[in-house]
Amino acid sequence: MSRGRPGASTPRWGAGAEILFRFLRPDGTVGAVHPARVVSDDGAAVFCWVLGGTEIVATRLPDGRLVREAPLEQRFVLGRRPCRSRWTGSSTLRWVPEGQWSSVWWFFGPAGDFRGWYVNLEIPRGRTPFGVDRVDGVLDVFVRPDRTWEWKDEDELVAALAAGRVTREQAGLLRAEGERVIALAEAGAFPFDGSHLDPPDPAWPRPELPAWTCPPETAPLPS
């Protein structure tokens, strides 16, 4: 199966290709990196599959703590360092439309049972030859299988604003995007129309985390 690489030509991928879903920091440096396998790509939006157990690059606080272990008022002030980790819990099918301030993730349990949609609010940063780049918008929306929904991490958005992690303009656009997607969920419209509720090909192997995504200071995978 093919893997996108720096220097490749057109950033569009066939089914089964391995790509990287990267979260950039506001300054453009790379934070988290999630290897994913492409389900389909029409150039306007890519569906990709992140299987539970996939090795990823995550971030921790400089002292090794998880970000959420820090008091809320410190989470967006303290620095971050990369570490090897794994995508745990649910596998996710991700729909990533170009230019849209969100991606929608279908969550599946270990037995392939559908557990709901996670609307990850993001600032789009386009495609590269080896994947898609986004800036995490902190605020999110969870939509349950019955299409009831709730905002997630509203308190973190307040802290991110105070720390200058996002601007007030960006926060307004992220909330507006959340409200737009909530309206789709309430109407039962795509992507909340009941499509794609079966996980992709179970025979697909987990994509590999390329060595070049891990800077020298990356901490090893926790045991």
N, C-alpha and C positions, 0 to 999 in steps of 0.2 A: 504494500500500500504506500502511496506517496506521502511525503511530508513537505510542507512549505518550508523554505529556507530563505535567509537573507540573500538578496540578490536574484531571487526568482523573478519571472516576468509578470504576467497578469495575476493579480490576487483574486483568483476565483478557483473554486475547488470542486472536484468530483466526489461522489459518494465514497466514503471510506478513507478519504484523505485525512491525515493528521494535521491539525492546526493548533495555534496557541491563542487562548482567550486571556489577554493581558489587562491588568488594571494598572494604569499609570497614576502617578501622583500629580498634583496640580503643576509641579515644576517640570513635568515631562519625563522624569525618571520612572523606572519600572518598579512596581510593587509586587503584587501577587501575579502568578502565572499558572493558568490551568490548561494542561494539554486536553484537547478534545478531538473527537472523530466526527467528520462531516457526515450528516445524513442527506442533506440536499443544499444546493446553493444556486439561486437564479441570478446572482449578481446584485440584487436589491436587498436580499435578506438571506442569511445562512441559518440553517438548523444544524446544531452540533450537539454531541452527546458526551457528557462527562460522567464516566462510570465510577461508582463508589470504589475506593481503594486506589484510585489513580494518584501517582506521586505528583505533587505540586510544589511550587514555591509560594510560601505564605510569608507573613511578616509578624514579628514580635517586637516588644519594647526593647530598648537597648540592654536592659537587665535580664532579658529572657522571659519575662512574663507575657502572657497573652494580653492583647490590647484591652479586652473587656475586664481584665483584672485591675486595671488602673481606675481611679476615681474619674467620674464623668468629665469633670473640668480639666483633667490632665490628658485625656485620650488623644486630643488633636494638637497638643503642645509638645509632648515628648517625641523623640525621634523614633524611627522604626529600623529594624534590621531584617534582612531576609533569612528565612530558614526553610529547610526541606520539611515537608509534611505530606499528608495524604488527604484526599477528599473523602470525608467519612460520612456515614449515615446514608442519606438518600442519593441515588444517581439522578442526574438532571439532564433533560432535553432542553436546549436553549435556543430560542428564536431571537436572532440579533438583526434587526432591520437597520440598514444604513441611515445615518443621520437622525435616528429617533433617540429620544432621551430616556429610553428604557430598553431592557431586554426582558423577555418573559421566559421563566424557567418552569417546566413541568417537573414536579418532584415524584420519584418512584421509590417505593420501599424495596428491600432485598428480594422480595418475592415478585417484584414487578407490579405491585399494587400502586395505583395512582393516589397521591396524597395531597394534591393541590398545586396551585400556580403561585410562584413568587415573582412579583414584578420588581426587578432590580432597577431602580432609578439611577441613571448614569448620564454622563456627558460624553457623547460620541467623539471619538478621535480617528475614525476611519479604519481602513484596512492597511495591512502591510503585506508583503509577499508571503509571510508566514503566519498570518492570523488577523484577529480583530483587536483593536485597542479601545479601551473605555476608561473613563475616570469615574470611580464610584461616587454616587451622589448622596450617600449616607442614608437618606430617607428611602423607605421601601413600602410596598403594599403586598399583603398576603391575601390570596383569594382561595377560599376553601372549595372542595369539590361541589358543594351546593351553591357556589357563587356568592356566598356571603363573604365579606372582606373586612380587613382592618389595616390601618396604618401601622408601620413598624419603625422604630428608632426615631420618633419625633424628638425625643429628648437629646439624642445625639446630634441631630441637625442643629438644634439651638447651640450646643457646645461647639460644633464645627463652625458655625457663624461667628461666635465669640472669638474663636481662635484664628479666624481668617482662612480657614480651610476651604470654605465656599463663600462666594459673595452673595449679597442680598438678591441681586438679579438672578444669579444661578439658582438660589433657593426658591425663588418665585417660579422659575421655569420648571424646576423639578417637581414642585407641588402641582403645578398646572398639568404636567404630564401624568402625574399620579391620578389626578381627577379625571383626565381624559380616559385613561385606561380603566378606572373604576366604572365609568359610564358604559364601557364596552362589556365589562363583566356583568353589570346589572341587566344589560340587554341580551346577554347570552351570545354576543357577537364574537367573531374570531379575535383573539386566540382562545376565547373562553366558550367555544361552541361545541365542545365535546370531541373535537378532532385531536389526533395524536395522543390518545390515551393509552396506547400500547407502546411499551419501550421498544427501541430499535433492536436490530439483530443481536440476539444474545451470544452469538458465536464470535462477535467482534472482540478482539483482544483490547486490553487497556492501552491507550497511547502512551508513549514514553516521554519522559521529561528530558529534553535535550540538555547536554552538559553545558552548552554555551549560555543557557538561561540562568545559570547559577553562578553569580560572581564569587571570587575567591573567599570572601568573608561569609558566605552562606553557611549557616550552622547545619550540622548533620541532621538527618531524619531522627526524631525522638524515638527511643526504643519502646 
